[in-house]
Each structure stands twice: as structure tokens, then as C-alpha cells.
Amino acid sequence: MTAVTDNEPDLIRRAQADDANAFCSLAERYARRIYLLAFHYCRNAQDAEDLSQEVWLKAFQALAGFRADSSFYTWLRRITINAFLNHQRSSSFRQQGQTTIIELVDSDSQTRFEARSVSAETVYNKVLFESVMSALGELTPSQRLMFLLRHYEGMSYDEIAAAMNCSPGTVKKGVSRAISKLRAKLDMNNDEPERLTRLAAEC
């Protein structure tokens, strides 16, 4: 009998062979990170859950084409960015069919995130967080996505440009304008704009 392992390459091979449990294990590793990225982008828990579910559905459907030319998360992040861009282009978010697997993973991810927000955040940090979320709402969807990919995901300008199909110069301008808008917005309500800007990338 072949031993079952939980290393990522093995999980990917098993998931590509239609092992649903292996796909769930892969999803559990990145569900919270994808959900938080979607949450910062959408600024709404329900929209973030819907968008996360679309990402996992697309990943499930496309997994057979994964060839390990990059890390699994890099591949997954590319799917996530494309889902965000499609969401940005559409006038309304189009619901898609979802499987029980995806729903369970994302629901668990959201529960953990909400529990952390209530139990770990101090009252002061909660106010800071709400200020940042309000400030992010002042950005255009493109600026918000560029800012998050740069400061939350740590991607380079070239990587963001390739993912968003634009020039590195466009990304630099977008990120710079996003930071300027954040500072202007946060300066009106708080004396620590730099801390608030970091919080937007770290929460």
C-alpha cells in the first residue's frame, strides 16, 4: 500500500488525479491568504467570500493544467488576480456554481478571520483597521489591486505589470497615487498615517 503524504508536490499530483481530499488539503494551506486578499480588495465580507469561492472553483477546474513552472501559490495568485480583474470589469458580480468542497474551505477561512478580528485586535487597532478600510475605498479598483499586490503580496513592479497586462511604469504610478491618497485620507483622521498604511498591508 502506498503511503499517503502531505507534501505539496504529492498533494498536487493526487489532486490532479481527482483526489478531492488532496485538493482540500491544498486549499486549506492558502484559503485564509486568498480570502484576506479578496477582503481587502472588496472591503466586504460577503463579496470577498464570493470572490474567493470563484478563485477556488477556477483553480479546481484548471488544476490539470498546472505544470509546476512556478510555485503552486504563484499559479494560484495568477488565477486570483484574473478573477479580481474580471470582477472589476463586470458591472455586477456573476455568481457561479460552487461545490461543497469549496464552500467548506472558504467558510472555515472566513470564520477564522472573523474570530481573529474579534479576539486579537485591540479597540485601538480596530479603529485603525476601520480607518484603513475606509481609505482603501477612496482608491480606484486598479489602484487598490496594485497597492495590495505590492504591499500585501510583496510582488515586484514587473511581476504586477505582467499579471495586470500593463507597463511597470503604470504600476509605479498607480502604487504611488494609491499611497498618496491613503496618506491624504488618513492624515485627516489620525496622526500616524505610516502605521495605518502598514496596517493595510499586514492585517
DRENPA-61010 format. One line per field, with one value per residue (C-alpha): residue number from 1; residue in one letter; y, x, z. Coordinates in nm, 2 decimals. Layout:
% residues N
seq	[NUM/...]
type	[A/...]
c2	[Y/...]
c1	[X/...]
c3	[Z/...]
% end
This chain:
% residues 203
seq	[1/2/3/4/5/6/7/8/9/10/11/12/13/14/15/16/17/18/19/20/21/22/23/24/25/26/27/28/29/30/31/32/33/34/35/36/37/38/39/40/41/42/43/44/45/46/47/48/49/50/51/52/53/54/55/56/57/58/59/60/61/62/63/64/65/66/67/68/69/70/71/72/73/74/75/76/77/78/79/80/81/82/83/84/85/86/87/88/89/90/91/92/93/94/95/96/97/98/99/100/101/102/103/104/105/106/107/108/109/110/111/112/113/114/115/116/117/118/119/120/121/122/123/124/125/126/127/128/129/130/131/132/133/134/135/136/137/138/139/140/141/142/143/144/145/146/147/148/149/150/151/152/153/154/155/156/157/158/159/160/161/162/163/164/165/166/167/168/169/170/171/172/173/174/175/176/177/178/179/180/181/182/183/184/185/186/187/188/189/190/191/192/193/194/195/196/197/198/199/200/201/202/203]
type	[M/T/A/V/T/D/N/E/P/D/L/I/R/R/A/Q/A/D/D/A/N/A/F/C/S/L/A/E/R/Y/A/R/R/I/Y/L/L/A/F/H/Y/C/R/N/A/Q/D/A/E/D/L/S/Q/E/V/W/L/K/A/F/Q/A/L/A/G/F/R/A/D/S/S/F/Y/T/W/L/R/R/I/T/I/N/A/F/L/N/H/Q/R/S/S/S/F/R/Q/Q/G/Q/T/T/I/I/E/L/V/D/S/D/S/Q/T/R/F/E/A/R/S/V/S/A/E/T/V/Y/N/K/V/L/F/E/S/V/M/S/A/L/G/E/L/T/P/S/Q/R/L/M/F/L/L/R/H/Y/E/G/M/S/Y/D/E/I/A/A/A/M/N/C/S/P/G/T/V/K/K/G/V/S/R/A/I/S/K/L/R/A/K/L/D/M/N/N/D/E/P/E/R/L/T/R/L/A/A/E/C]
c2	[0.00/0.34/0.58/0.89/1.21/1.57/1.74/1.99/1.82/1.49/1.67/1.84/1.50/1.34/1.64/1.62/1.26/1.37/1.32/1.57/1.53/1.63/1.94/2.03/2.00/2.23/2.48/2.48/2.60/2.91/2.97/3.24/3.43/3.43/3.53/3.82/3.95/3.94/4.10/4.40/4.43/4.41/4.56/4.35/4.01/3.86/3.98/3.85/3.51/3.50/3.61/3.36/3.08/3.18/3.16/2.81/2.69/2.82/2.66/2.33/2.34/2.44/2.22/1.96/2.23/2.31/2.21/2.33/2.60/2.82/2.75/2.65/2.97/3.18/2.99/3.03/3.40/3.45/3.29/3.52/3.84/3.74/3.68/4.02/4.19/4.01/4.13/4.48/4.48/4.35/4.57/4.32/4.01/3.70/3.41/3.07/2.72/2.61/2.27/2.17/2.13/2.50/2.62/2.44/2.56/2.93/2.93/2.79/3.06/3.34/3.20/3.21/3.56/3.69/3.52/3.68/4.02/4.00/3.83/3.96/4.32/4.58/4.85/5.09/4.87/4.80/5.18/5.19/4.89/5.06/5.38/5.19/5.00/5.34/5.48/5.19/5.27/5.60/5.42/5.31/4.93/4.92/5.13/4.92/4.60/4.74/4.86/4.52/4.32/4.54/4.59/4.28/4.02/4.18/4.15/4.35/4.62/4.39/4.10/4.32/4.46/4.11/4.00/4.30/4.33/4.68/4.85/4.87/5.25/5.23/5.01/5.25/5.55/5.35/5.25/5.60/5.75/5.49/5.57/5.95/5.90/5.68/5.93/6.22/6.03/5.90/6.23/6.38/6.14/6.01/6.13/5.80/5.76/5.55/5.30/5.29/5.23/4.94/4.80/4.80/4.56/4.35/4.29]
c1	[0.00/0.14/0.20/-0.01/0.20/0.10/0.40/0.28/0.40/0.24/-0.09/-0.08/-0.03/-0.31/-0.55/-0.48/-0.58/-0.92/-0.84/-1.08/-0.92/-0.59/-0.74/-0.90/-0.56/-0.40/-0.68/-0.66/-0.30/-0.39/-0.76/-0.70/-0.44/-0.67/-0.97/-0.78/-0.66/-1.01/-1.14/-0.90/-0.99/-1.37/-1.39/-1.70/-1.71/-1.98/-1.82/-1.48/-1.63/-1.80/-1.48/-1.27/-1.51/-1.48/-1.10/-1.11/-1.36/-1.13/-0.83/-1.01/-1.11/-0.76/-0.55/-0.49/-0.30/-0.06/0.29/0.50/0.67/0.62/0.52/0.16/0.09/0.23/0.00/-0.30/-0.23/-0.24/-0.58/-0.68/-0.56/-0.75/-1.06/-1.02/-0.98/-1.28/-1.48/-1.35/-1.46/-1.81/-2.09/-2.21/-2.05/-2.17/-2.24/-2.11/-2.18/-2.00/-1.91/-1.94/-1.56/-1.50/-1.78/-1.64/-1.29/-1.39/-1.65/-1.38/-1.14/-1.39/-1.47/-1.11/-1.06/-1.37/-1.26/-0.91/-1.06/-1.27/-1.03/-0.68/-0.74/-0.74/-1.00/-0.73/-0.62/-0.98/-1.03/-0.71/-0.83/-1.16/-0.98/-0.76/-1.06/-1.23/-0.92/-0.89/-1.24/-1.10/-0.88/-0.99/-1.01/-0.69/-0.50/-0.63/-0.52/-0.18/-0.13/-0.23/-0.01/0.28/0.25/0.04/0.18/0.53/0.53/0.77/0.65/0.75/0.55/0.24/0.27/0.29/-0.01/-0.22/-0.11/0.03/0.37/0.59/0.57/0.19/0.21/0.46/0.23/-0.07/0.10/0.24/-0.11/-0.26/-0.01/-0.07/-0.45/-0.41/-0.19/-0.42/-0.72/-0.56/-0.39/-0.73/-0.83/-0.51/-0.16/0.00/-0.05/0.26/0.14/-0.20/-0.06/0.14/-0.17/-0.35/-0.08/-0.04/-0.40]
c3	[0.00/-0.10/0.19/0.19/0.24/0.27/0.09/-0.17/-0.49/-0.38/-0.29/-0.64/-0.81/-0.62/-0.67/-1.05/-1.03/-0.90/-0.53/-0.37/-0.02/-0.16/-0.32/0.01/0.18/-0.08/-0.04/0.34/0.31/0.12/0.19/0.45/0.25/-0.06/0.15/0.32/-0.02/-0.15/0.16/0.13/-0.23/-0.20/0.15/0.21/0.38/0.16/-0.17/-0.05/0.02/-0.32/-0.50/-0.30/-0.40/-0.76/-0.73/-0.58/-0.84/-1.12/-0.96/-0.93/-1.29/-1.41/-1.19/-1.46/-1.65/-1.37/-1.48/-1.18/-1.39/-1.09/-0.73/-0.67/-0.48/-0.77/-1.01/-0.77/-0.73/-1.10/-1.11/-0.82/-0.99/-1.31/-1.11/-0.95/-1.29/-1.43/-1.12/-1.18/-1.54/-1.48/-1.37/-1.12/-0.97/-1.15/-0.92/-1.04/-0.94/-0.63/-0.49/-0.13/-0.11/-0.20/0.03/0.33/0.28/0.24/0.52/0.76/0.64/0.69/1.04/1.14/1.01/1.19/1.51/1.49/1.43/1.74/1.98/1.87/1.77/2.04/2.03/1.91/1.63/1.53/1.48/1.28/1.07/1.00/0.90/0.66/0.50/0.46/0.30/0.06/-0.06/-0.19/-0.44/-0.78/-0.81/-1.02/-0.77/-0.48/-0.65/-0.74/-0.38/-0.23/-0.47/-0.39/-0.02/0.09/-0.15/-0.19/-0.57/-0.78/-1.02/-1.31/-1.17/-1.11/-1.46/-1.61/-1.41/-1.49/-1.85/-1.82/-1.80/-1.49/-1.52/-1.50/-1.18/-1.02/-1.09/-0.96/-0.64/-0.58/-0.63/-0.40/-0.12/-0.17/-0.15/0.16/0.34/0.25/0.37/0.69/0.78/0.82/1.09/1.25/1.34/1.23/0.86/0.82/1.08/0.92/0.57/0.71/0.87/0.54/0.41/0.72/0.85]
% end
